[in-house]
Amino acid sequence: MVIPPRLRISINGTEVFDGLLEQAKSIRHEIDLQDRLIITIHKTGKTKEVVDRHEPQEVLVEDVLLNGLSQHPDKFGTFVQEDNPYVTDQALQGNEMSLNGSWTLDVPVFKQEFVPELGREQRDQFTDTETACFGCSFTQGAFLEYEQTWPYHLGSGAKNYGVGGNSISGIVGTAHWYVQNFKCDKLVMLLPHVSRLQINDQKTGLWTLTFGKNDHSRAKEMIRDIVMFGEPSLLFSGYCKRMKELLVEINQKTDLYITTYQQDTYDVLGKTMNGICKFLPLYEVSSEYEMASDREHPGPDHNRIFADQIRPIIGG
């Protein structure tokens, strides 16, 4: 007779399961988001009798989801096997527990406030318009003339509200503020990578975490977490729920279209935002076309091609 393992599972200090695991089990638990997600599983039951009978007693943490997005337990989980007959204690990376011990997943939660970023340098002043375009430097048109930006190519009814270096939180927060104060028929967002975060604190005020451009202690600490836990689904899971709520409210005021120039960001947006707004094709930066003068930002042809792609979709 196979003896099942006994598990005691806690999430951020709250016990959610204590019993025998006799078959595959899914656990759902609602919590208020904190700065970290910590899951601990204590496994017992691998007795000397079970070992001597050569019976397997394996537990696999198939996945851990936060707001529907994976926290990658196979990469960030750690199992400390202890109190096992014939086996010395040791720590193993991964999502498997074959012996007695304690498994832990301890990952940061990247929350965002979605604060409107007003008064920053942008091409056009806020006003009622046909098509309102929001984004970062790819929308603003870094190192390009106004007539070389993709909002310009959409026609005279489009306004460019792109801000260089902006984050997803800053873009969505500003767009949400905009539709409460102005009118537009369509609103288009070209979003940066999910790792570009908006920070708002008492010491340093409102700023955007950008690799290589922030040197104070909090930035270094957050960059370390982003590098260590840099899976897009993990980075995005802490703020995708609030973003979805804001996009729903924006879409109630206007026809909302979103896209990005990062494939992995496009993938996680597709998993979480489908059905609440319309998706545009990925903005592609092709080596076939000349870049802007800094050799880092897209050039005029990239913007012209993107505008030609999305114009029939959004209309106009």
N, C-alpha and C positions, 0 to 999 in steps of 0.2 A: 504494500500500500504506500503510495507516494504521499509524503508529508508536505503540505503547503507551507510557504513562509508566512511569518507574521510581520506585518508592517505597521509602523506608527508614523503618520505623515503630518507635517505641520507646514503652514504657509504664513510667513511673516509672524511666527509665534503662535498662530492659532491652529490647534489640532483639527484636522479635517477627516482623518481616518485612523482607526485603531482596530485591527482584526486580521484574520487569516485571508490571504489572497488565493482563492481557489480557482479563479478564472480571470480573464482580462477585465480590467476595470478602468472606467473613465471618471475622473473627479472634476467637478465644476465648483468654483468658489468665487464669490463676489467680494472684493476688497477695495478699500480706498487706496489709491496709488500712493506709495511712499517713494523715497529716493532709491530704494533697492527692492528687488524681489528675491526673497530668500526661501527656498524650499528645502526641507530636511526630511529624509526618509530613513528611519531606523529599521533594519532588517534583522530578524532572528529566526531560528528554526533549523539551521544547518547543524544538527547535533552530530555527535560521534557515531551514533547508530546510522544516521542518514549517510554519512561519509563512508562508513564501512560497507554499506550496501551499494555504494557507487551510484546513488540516486542524484540526478540533477535537481537543483532548486534555484533556478535562475529568474531574476526579475529584470525586465527591460523597461526603462522609461522611454517610451516611444517618442513622445513629444511633450513640450510644455508651451502652451499658448497664452499670450497676454494680448487681450483685445483682438484675438483671432490670428495673431502673428507669432511665429516660432521664436522661442528663446534659445534654441539650439543646445539642448541638454547633452547631445553627443560630443559637443566641443567644449562646453563650459561646466559640465558636471564633474564632480570629484567623489569617488567612493573610497572611503577608508575602511578596509577590511580588518576586523579585529575580533578577538575571542573565538577563533576557529581552531578546531583540532587539527594538528599536524601542519598548520600553515602559520607563518610569521605575519605580523601586522604590516600593512603597507598601504600607500595611497595610490589609486589608479584613476587616470582621467577617462571620462566617458560616461555612458548612460546605462552600464550593465552592473548588476549585483548578483554574483554567483555564490557568494559566501555570506557570513554574518558581517554586519558593519553598519556604517552610516554614510548615506549618500547626500550630497549637498549641491544645490544650484544657487549661486549667489551672483546676481547680475545687476548692473545699474539700470534705473528707469529714467529715461530722458524725457522729462515733462517740459511742456512749453506753455507760455501764457498768451500768445497771440496778441501782443500789444500793437496797436496801430503805430506805425512809424511815420510821423508827419513832420514836415519841415526839412526833410532830407532832399538832396539834389536830385531832381528828375527833369525830364525833357519838357513836360507839359504841366500846367497848373490844373488842379482839380476843377472840373466843371461837368455839367450834363453833356453827354455825348452819345453817339451811336454805339461805338465799340470801345470799351475801356480795357487797356492792356496792362497787366501787372507782371512783374518779374524782377530779376536781378540785373546784373550787367549785360547778360545776353539780350534782355529786352531793352534796357536803356541804350545799348549800343556803345559799349566801351571802345574808345579809340576810333570811333566812326563819326561821320557827319549825320545830322538828323535824318537826312534823306536816304541814308543807307540802313536804317533800322527796319525791322520787320513790321512794327506797327505803322510806320509811314507807308509801306507798300500795301497795306490794307485799304488805303484811301483816306480822303479828307475827313471822314466821319470817325476815324480812330484816334485816340489819345494815348500817349506813351507815359505810363506811370511807373516805369521800371526804375529801380534804385540799385546802384552798384553795390555788390557785396551782401545783398539782402538774403534773409533766410526764408524757409517755407512759412514759419510762424509770423515773421514780419510781413510777408506778402499777403497771406490769408487774413491776418488781423487788419491790415490797412484796407484790403478790398472789402472786408466786412463793414468797416467804418464808412467806406465810400458809398456803398449802396444804401446806407441809412441816411446819407446826407445829399446824395446826388442821384440822377437817373441815367441809366444806359440801357440800350436794347440788348447788348451782349457784353459779357465780361470774359476775357481770356487771360489765363495764368500760364506762364512758362516758369516752372519751378526748378530750383537747384537741388542738390543732393540732400537726402534726409539727415546727413551728419552736420550740416550747417545749422547751428542752433542760435536762437535768440535768448540772450541773457539779460535779466532785469534785476539788479540788486542795489542796495542802498549805497554801497561804497563806490561802485563804478558806473552806476546808472544803466542805461539801455545800450547794449552793444551786441554785435554778432560774432559768434565764435567761428573764426576762419583760420585754417591751418597756416602757420607761418606768419600770422599778422597780429597775434595776441601774446603778450609776454608776461602778464601778471599771473600770480599763483593759482587763482581759480581756473584760468584758461588752461594752464599746464596740467592741472589735475583732471579737467574734463577731457582734454585731448588724449591723455593717457587712457582714460576709460573708453573713449571712442576707438582708439587704436586696438586696445585689448579685446573689446567686445564689438567689433566693427561690422557685424552682420546687419545689412539694411533693415531686415524685419525686426531685429531687436532694437535698433536705434529708433525706429518709427513707432513701435508698439506703444510707447509711453505717451504719445500725443496724438495718435491717429483718431481716437474716439472724439476728442474735443475738436479736431480739425473737421471731422465728418459733420458734427453738429453745426459748425460755422458755415460749411459749404452748403448744407441744406438751407440755411437761412439766406445765404446769398442767392441761391438758385430760386428761392421764392420771389426775389425781387427782379431777377433778370435771367437770361439764358446763359448758363455758366459752362465754360469749356476749360479743360485743364490738360496740360502735358508737361514734359520735362525734357532735358537733354541728357539725362543719365538713365541707362537701360535698367539698372537695378532699382532705381527710384520708380521708374515707370512700372516695373513689375509689382512692387508693393502697393503702389497707388491703385493698380488694377485689382488687387485682391481686396482692398478696403473701401474704395470710393466708387466702384462700379454701381450704376443704378441711381446715384444721387446727382450726377452731373454728366456732361458729355465729354468723351475722351477724344483728343486730337492725336494725330500721328506723332511719334517721337521726333523731336528736333534733332537732326543728325549733323554732326560736325565732320565733314568729309575732307580727306587729304587732297581731293581733286581740286578744291577751291582755295583761293588765297585767304590767309587769316588776316586779322586786323594788324595794325603796325606793331603791337606788342608781341605778336606771334603766339598769344595765348587765347585770345578771344576770337569768335567767328568773324569772318569778313563779310563784305556786302553781298556776295553771291549766296552765302548761306542764308541770309535773311530774306533775300528775294525769293529763293526757292521755297523756304518755309512758308512765307506769306502766300505764294502761289498754291501750295499744298492745302492750306487751311481755309482759304477764301471760299471755295465751293462748299465747304462743310458748314462754316458759320454763316454763309450767305453774305452777299455784298460784293 
